């Protein structure tokens, strides 16, 4: 399984999630994206992002102000709401 590293240290909300979203678009389904961030708000942001998009937040850690998120790209696009 492939894994890509995205370093967004020093960036603040909403940039870490926006950059992660852009990076995930170019990855194959099931691929992992590891995001390194320093913004404390990113913890809440990445949890909400995963719940909203269907990408899995499979790992999270924090050490000395460095947050590490591991996201797995969803296998299938979410179903579109039919009106």
N, C-alpha and C positions, 0 to 999 in steps of 0.2 A: 504494500500500500504506500502510495507516495505521500510525502509530507513537505510542505512549503513553509518557510519562515517569513513572517512579516514583522518588522521592527517599527513600531509607531511610538517609541519612547519620546516623551517631551510634547506630544500632541494632546490636545484636550478635546472633550466632547464637542461635537459628534464625530470628529475626524477619525479616531481609531475604528469605529464601527463602519464608517463610510469606506475607508480604505480596505477593511477586511471584506466588505461586501463586493467591492470591485475585484479584489484578488480571488475570491471564491468563484466569481463568474468565469474565470479562465481555467478553473480546475475541473478535472473529471469527476463524475459522481463517485462518492465514497472516499475521495481524497481528503487528506487532513491539512488544515491550515493552523499553524502555531503562531499566535500573536503575542508579542511582547509590548506591554503598555505600562505607563507610569501614572495615568490619570485614575484616581480612586473611583470616579464616576463610571469608569469603563466596566466595573464589576456588574452593576445594575444594567448598564447598556447592553452588554453581551448576553446576559441572561434573557433580557427582553427580546433582543434580536433573534436569538435561537428559537425562542417560543413562537415568534411571529413568522419566521421564514421557513421553519422546518429543518434547518441545519441543526445538527446535534452538537451541543456543548459537552464534549466528552472528557474534558479535563480543565481544571483550574487550580492555580497555586499562586501564592504571594510570598515574596521574600524580600525584606528590606525595601518595600515600596515598588518592587518590580512585579507586575501582574503577568501571569502566563496563562493564556487561554488556548485550548485545543478544540478546534471546530472540525466536524466531519461534514462534508458537503452532502446534502440530501441526495438520495438515489433518483428520485423522480421529482419533477416540478410540482408544487402544490396545485391542487385542483382549482380551477377558476370558478368563481361564483357565477352561476347561470341566472340571468334575470328573466 
